[in-house]
Amino acid sequence: MFKPVLPPLKVFVTLTVVMMLLKPLFMVFNGAEYAEYGFFDALSVMFGGLRMDASMAAYLTVVPAFLSIVSIWTGLRKWLLVSLRVWFGVSAFLISVVFVLDTVLYGYWGFKLDTTPLFYFSSSPSLALASASAWEIAGGLVATTLLATSIYLLLDRIGRLQPVSAAKRGRQTAVAVFATGLLFIPIRGGFSVSTMNLSAAYFSSDRRLNHAAVNPMFSLIYSATHVNDLSSAFLYYDEETAMENMNELNRNAASSDTVAVPLLANSRPDICIIILESFSNHLFPSLGGESVATELDSIARSGLLFERIYASGFRTDRGIPAILSGYPAQPTTSVMKDVAKAETLPSIAGVLADAGYDARYYYGGDDNFTNMRAYLMSSGFSEIVNDKSFPLSQRLSKWGVPDGPVFQRALDDLLARTGNRPLLTVIQTSSSHEPFDVPRSPRKPDEPKAVTAFQYADSCAAAFINNLTEAGKADNTLFILVPDHYGSYPKGLERASDRHSIPIIMTGGALQRRGRVGRTGGQTDIAATILGAMGLDTSSFRFSHNLLDPDAPGYSFFSDPGEIGLVTDSATVVYDLDAGETTFAEGDTARLARMAKSYLQILYRDLDAR
């Protein structure tokens, strides 16, 4: 009954296994990078990249599956068998060429195969091969030929089609079509919110193991389909002029209420950063907003409240690098989506790890979404708690586990913690994201669903802080609460600067300074402010400034698709990138617009160079 299904199924399984087995070979041929790893490391690499290998195998199996369906009605015609063998040959050749190129080039470049070699080769084939000796080129050709031949013979043997009787054509077609449809499950990467991306193969805090797990064919295709010409984007001025404008901006005077008051009671506290999904100033009554986040507002009143802060971007994948790496959001791309570039970013976790800290990340959703896991692993987080860390009974929303169980898991872990190493804990909330499905009822009459969700997230975050404090576990902890970006509530905020307005709230036993700070700043300034207060080096955080340093500049840059903004203590400008004109101006805007464009230009040159 399953004759047409079996050959494509065998092809899918065989291709998946072949790609898994190529990973240890990649490690062996890059012995200088992987000499310290053993058998179990290779095994973990194979299974760490299994989903990505299955995805690529499914792509390559679609054609054999389609030809199998056709054969039910045409019989095993010669043209059909030739077509199948040609496809097997093409698949074997592509797998072999990409594997050999990736294996050879990794030793030179240290990152997985992408479109970079294609660019170099199209520009100058001779120069692209200039670094390789004749023996290396010959060895590569021989290895490609042998590998391609072996894979082809294997596919040709197990993928041969079988004849089907005329009486069974209808039933066999239905089964074969259904089986072919199932291939789109591994192609997509499963049933979760995120589709297959490079982050799916990131399973370790060791960058080299993650690189070994990534399927090079997927990496190449992903790079080709996500290309973004950074080198020619937003070239407003010559380099010297842009730098002069940037330097002028960085000489911006601090506000009068900023004085050199110590932030911390000691230089090595435990640090807990809570990233609040879609929160903004408009939810905090002490900032002139609605009475929504009342519990966190109460904490802000008794702690340290930075009241003139702006979110760097408009989505979480922009906000997280801004918060944890001090790297501004970009209007046309996201650094987190480019794993090779994201790995080069400085990070709070990385600096603290060098200072003896452990780092944990808690998120109730799919941490592969927008390559977040890859970014976090390369940033220095040794442990990531995600949706799969919780039972199915707690994965109650589209985005995974509600905030309550996530905060409870973090609380339980902190209460059970032993040892003397300081700890960085980051908790990312998700319940205040659309569709706002939260386990909180009953809702007040006529209360928007979004308000209920924000109140739920507010109560969960406040309860976590209060419970940890009451248990005596927060005496040496600095809590930092910061939204990732403005969400969809309240609606009708047309002005970009209003949409990006967020607070930074600090509290905890390790906090020495309290009150309110009116200094203009952004998410990107968290890194320099916290690490600077600890006496740690912040020189790698190029776009981050210490909000409590009176000699540091006070401003914030933000971006949306097609739009950028720059805010200082005395002026605000919003610039439309598509129209090439200022859409909102307040203060000395001609000067500020020039600085905003220079900032964007330098940001893209920095990103391009990574």
N, C-alpha and C positions, 0 to 999 in steps of 0.2 A: 504493500500500500504506500510505502514511503520511498519508493525508488527514486523519484526526481529530487527528493529532499536530501537524501544521504550524501551525494557527491558535494553539493555546496556546503553542507554542514561539515564534512571532512576538510574541505578547503579552509573554512573559517577557523576550525580548531588547529589545523596544521600551521596556518599563517600566524596565529596567535602564539603558538608554542615556539615557532622559529624565531619570532621577534623577541620572545622572552629569553631564548638561549643565546641570542646575539649580545645581550647585555653583559654577561660574564666575559665574553670575548672582547668587548669594548674595554672592560676593566683590565684584562690581561695585556692587551696591546698598548694600553696607557699605563704601564707598570710604574712609571715614575710618579704618577699621581695616585695610584691605588695600591702601592706595594704593602701598605700597612693593613689592608683589609683582608679578611679571610673568607672561608666558605659561607658562613652564615650571613655575612654582609652581602655577598653576591646573591644569596637566596632572597634576602630582604629587598634587594634592588629589583630582582625579577618580579616579585609579587607586588612591590610598590608601584611598578609601572604597568601592571597587568591590565587595568581598565583602559589605559591609553593604547596598549598593544591590541586589545580586543576591538577598540574603535577603528584603528587603521585596518585591521584584518577584515572587519565588517565592510568598510568602504571597498576593499579589493574583492570582496565576495559578492557584491551586488551584481556585477556582470555575469559571473558563472551562474548565479541563481536565476537571472533573467533568461539566459540561454537554456537553462534546464527547463524552464516553463515553456519556452518556444519549442523545445524538442518533443514535448508531449504531443504536439499537434503536427509537427513536420516529420517526426522520426529522426533518426541519426544521420542526417544528410552530411555530405562531405564538407560543405561550406560552414556548417554549424560546428563541426569538430575542429576545422581549421581555425575558426574564429576563437573557439575556446582555448586552443593551444597558443594562439598569438597572444591572447590576454594573459595566459600563464607566463609566457615569455616576457611580456612587458612588466608584469608584476615582479617577477624574479629579478629582472634587470634593475628596476627602480629600487627595490629593497637593497640589493647588493651595492649599487652605486652610492646610494645615500648612506648606508652603513659604513662603507669604506671611507668616504669623504669625511663623515662625522668623526670616525675613529682617528683618522690621520690629522685632521685640523684641530681637534680638541687639544692635542698636545701643544699646539702653537698658540691657540687663542684662549683656551680655557672656558669657552661657552659652547652650547649646543648649536648644531648646524641651523643657520637661518639663511636669509637671502643675501647676506653680506658677500659670500664667495661668488654668487651669481653676478653681483654688481662689479666685483673686481674682475671677474673673468670676461664680462661683456665689455669692460673698459679697456682691458689689455690682457689677453690670454697669456702672453709671454711673461709679463710681470706677475700675474697671478700664480704662475708655476715656478717663479724664479727661486723661491726658497727651497723647493724640493730638488733633490738630486735625481740623476737618471735612474739609479737603483730604486729609489723610493717610488718614482713614477711607474717603473716597470713592475715593482712588487704590488703596487696598487691595482694595476691592470690585471695582473695574474690573479690576485685575490678576488677581484670583482668577477672575473670570468669563472673561476672555480665555484664561488658561492652562488652566482646566478645559475650556473648549470645544475648544481645540486638541488637548488630550490625548484627549478623548472621540472627536473625529472621526478621529484617528489610530488609536485602538484599534478603533473600529467598522469602519474600512477594512481593517485587516490581520488582524482577529480573526474574520472571518466564517466560519461553519462550512460544511463541504462535505458533500454527500450521499454515502452509502455504500450499495453494493448489498447485498441480503440475503445473497448467497452469500459475502460476505467479512466478515460481522459478527463471527464468532468470532475470526478472526485479527486484525482491526482492534481489537477490544476488548482482546485480550491486549497488543498493542503500546501502545495508549493507556493502559491501566492501568499498565504498566511505566514509560512516560514520565512519568505523573503521580507515581509513586513517586519518581522521580529528583528531583522538586522538593524533596524533604525534605533533599537534600544541601546546596543553598544555604541553605535555611531554617535548618538546624542550624549552618551555617557551615563545613562541611567534615568531615573524618574525624578531627580531632585530639581530644584529651581535652576541651578547652574548647568549649562551645557558643557561638553568636553572642552577643556582648556589645559594649558601647560601646568597649571597648579595641581591637576589631578594626580600627577606623578610625584609630587613633593610629599615625602613621608618622614623625612629626617631633618634634624637641625644641621646636619653635615651637608654642605652645598655640593660636594663632589658625589655623594651617594645619590642625591636628587638628580644631578646631571646624568648619571649613569642610568637612572630609571626612566628618563624622558625618551620617548620614541623619536628618533631623529627625523623620520618622515613626517610625523605630526608637527614637530618643531618647525620644519622647513615650510610646510603648507600654511601653518598658522602665521608665520612671519610674512609670507607672501600675501596672504589675504588680510593682514592687519597693518599693511605698510602705511607709513605716514612720513611725508617728506619734511623732516624737521630742519634740515640744513638751510632751506630757503624760506622758511616760514617767518613772517613778521620781521622783515628786515627794513626798519624805518630809518636807521641812521648808520653811518659808518661806525666801526667798532669803538674807535676812540671817543666819538661823541656820545655814544650810548653809555660808555663807562663814566664819562664826565657827568652825565645826567644822573646815573645811578649813585655816584659818589656824592653829588649834591643832595640827593634824597636821603642818603645815609648820614648826612650832617644835620638832618632835621632835629631841632632842639626838643628836649624832653619837656613834658608838662610840669607845671610848678608843684603839683602835689606828689611828685615822685622823689622820694628821698632814699638814701642808702640805709634802710632798716633791714636787719637780717630776717630772712624768710623762715629759716629752720632753727629749731632748738638744738639740733646736732647735725653733723654732716653726712651721716649714713642712716637715714631712716628707711623703713619699709615704705614703698611707694605704691599707691593704688590709683590707677587712672580709670575712670568710668566714662565711656564714650556713649553719650545719650542720643539715640536715634531720633533725628528730625526735630530736636528741641531748638528753641530760640528765645531771645529776650522777651518775646511777646507772650510767653507763658508764665512769666515771673512778675508778681505784683510789685515787688521792690524795684523793678526796672521799668515800671509803667505798663506792664502787660496785664493780661487777664489772670484771675485767681485760679490757675490750673495746676501748676507745679508748686503747690503751697508748702509741701514738706521739704523739698529741696530749697525753696525760697527761705524757709526758716533756718536751714543750715547755713545758707549764704549770709544771712543777716548776722549770724554769730561767728562766721569765719572770715575769709578774705575773698572779696568779690571784685573781680575785674569786670567793669561794667561797660567798657567801650571796646569790645572785641568783635572780630569779624571772621566768619567761616571762610576758608580759602576757596572752596568749590561748592558744587551743587549736589554731589552724590557721595556715598560712603567711600567708594574707591578713591575719591579725591581727598576726602577728609582724613582718612587714616594715615597716609604718608605725611600730610601736613602736620598732624598731631604727633606722630611717633618718629618722624624723620625730619621735621622742620622743612619739608619740601612743598613749595606752593603748587596748587592745582593748575592745570593747563586747560584752556578753553576748547582745544580740538582733540585732545588725547588724554590718556591716563597712564601715568608712569607705572602703576601697579599692573597694568595689562601687558607691559613689556618686561618679562621676567628678567632678562639679561640686564636691563637698565635698573630695574628695581633693586637688584642685588647689589648695586654699587652705592646705594643711598646710605648715608649715615643713619644711625638710629639710637634712640634713647636706650633701648634694650641692649644694643651692642656695646655702648659705652659703659652701661652699668654692669654688664657681664664681665667686662675687663676689670671692673672695680670690685668684683667678687659677688655680684648679685646672681640669684636665680631669676628666671623670667617665665611667667605663665600667662596664657591668654585664654579667656573664657568667652565663648560665643555660642548661642543656641541654634545657629543656623548652619548652612553648608559653607564651610570655610574654603571651599574651592571656587566659590563664586568670585568672578573677576580676578582670579589668580591670587586671592588673599593669602592662602596657605603658603604659597611659594614666597610671598613677600615676608610673612611673619617668620617663617623658618630661617630665611636668609638674614633677617633682622636680629636674630639672637634669642628668640623664644624657644626654650627647651621643651615646653609642654603646651599643647593646644587642646583645650576641651571644646568639642563641637557638638553638633546635633547627634552624632552617632555615639557620643559618650553617655547618652541618656536612653532609657527604655522607650519603646515605641509609644507606650501609653502617655508619655509626656511630650511627644512631638505633635502638638495640638494645632498648630497654625501653618499657614503657607510657608512661613519663614523658619519653621522648626519649633524649638522649645521656647515657651514664653519666658519672660524675664524672671518671674518668681523662682522657678526651679533652677535657673542659671545662677542667680544670686545665692540661692540656698546651697548649691554645690560649691561655689566659691567660699561661702561662709564655713561650711563643714570642713573644707580643705584647710582653711586658715586656722580654724580652732584645733584641728588635729595635727597641725604642723609642729615638727620638732627640728632641732638644729639651730645653729647660730648665724647661718648665712642670711644676709638681708635679701629681701624679695621684692621684685617688681611684679605687680598683678595688674593686668588690664582686663576689664570687663566691658564687652560691647553689647549694648541692648538692641532689641529688634521689635519689641511689641508695639512701639509707637510708629511703626511703619504701616502704610496701607497694606492690607485691607482693615487694619485695626481690630483684629480678632484677639480678644484678651479674655482670660477667665475672671472677669469682674462683673458682678451683677448684684442687684438690679441697677440699670442705668436710670438716672434722673429723667423725669419727663422733659422732652424736647432737648435733651442734652446731645450734642453731636457725638457720633461714634468716636471721632478722633479725640475729643476731650476725655472720654472714658479711657481710651488707650493711654493717653499721656498721663492721666492721673494714676493709672495702674503702674506704669513705668516709674513714675515719681515715687509712689509708695514703696515699690520694690527696692529702689536704690537707697531711699532714706532708711528703710528697715534694715538693710544690709549694714549701713554705716552705724546705725544706732545699736544693733545687736552686737557688732564687733566691739564697739566702744563699751557697752555694758558688760561684756565678757572680759574686759581688761586687756584686749588684744590690739587696741588702737593707740596705746600710749606713745608708741614710737612710729606711728604711721602718718604719712601725708596723703590725704585723699585729694585727687584732682578730678573735678567733674567738668566735662566739656562736650557740647553737642558736636555731631559730625557735620551737620548742615541744617538749614531750614527745611522743613517738610511742606506739607500741604495745609497746615493750619497755623494761624488763621489765614483764610483766603483773602485775596484782593490786595496783596502787598506788591504794588507795581514797581516801586523804587528798589533798585538792586541793593542799595546800601541797607535798606530796611529788611530785606529778605536775608541778608547775610549777618545781621546783628545777632550775636550770641554772647552768653556769659562764659567766663571761666571762674569756677568756684573751688576754693581750697579750704580744707578743714582737717581735723585730726590732731592728736597729741603732739605730733612733731612740728606743727605749725606755730611759729613764734609771732609773726605779724598778723594782725586782724584789722578789719575795717573795709574800706572801699578804695579802689584805685581807678582813676579816670583816665589813665594813660591809653592812648590808642595802640592797638596791637591785634595780632591774629593768632590762629592756631599754630602757625609756624613758630611762634615765639615761646611756646611751652618748653621746647628742648633747651634753648639757651637759658631760660629763666630757672628751670629746675636744676639742670646740670651745673649752671653757674653758681647757684646757691650752695651746691655741694663741693665746689672747688674743683670740678672736673673740666677737662679740656672740651671746649665747644667750637673749636676752629673749623671743624669739618662741616658744621651746620651753617653754610654760607648765607642762607636766607632767614636765619633765626636771630632774634635780638632779645636781650634780657630786659623784661618789662620793668624790673626794679633797679636797673642801672641808670642813674641820671645822665650818664654820658652816652647812652645808646639812643639811636633814633626811635621815634614813636610813630609808626604808620602801619597800615595794613593793605595788602594787595589781594584782590579776589577776582575770580573769573567764572563766567557762565559760557555756554556755547554762544559764540558770536559777540561776547561782551566782556569787558574787564572794568575793574574799578580800583581806585586808590583813595584811601582816606588817611588824613593826618589829623592832628589835634585841632586844626583851624580850617581845613578845606576838604572837599570831597569832589571827585570827578568820576563819571561813568562814561566809558567810551565804547561806541558801537564799532566792532571790528569789520563788519561787512559793509556798513555805510561809510566808515571812515570819518566819523564825526562824534563830537561829544553830545550825549543825550541828557546828562544831568551835570550841573555845575554849581558849586557853592564855594566861595572863597577865591583864591588865586589859581584859577583853573587852567589858564593857558600854560603856566609853568607845570602844574600838576599833570596835565594830560601828556606833556612831553616826557615827564618822569615815568608815568604809567606805561607808555609805549616802550621806553627804554628798558624798564623792568621786564616786560614781556619778552622783548628781544633777547635779553641776557639769559632769561630763564630757558628759552628754547635753544639757545646756543649751549647752555650747560647740559640740557637734556640730550641734545644731539651728540655731545662729546662723551656721554656715558656709555 
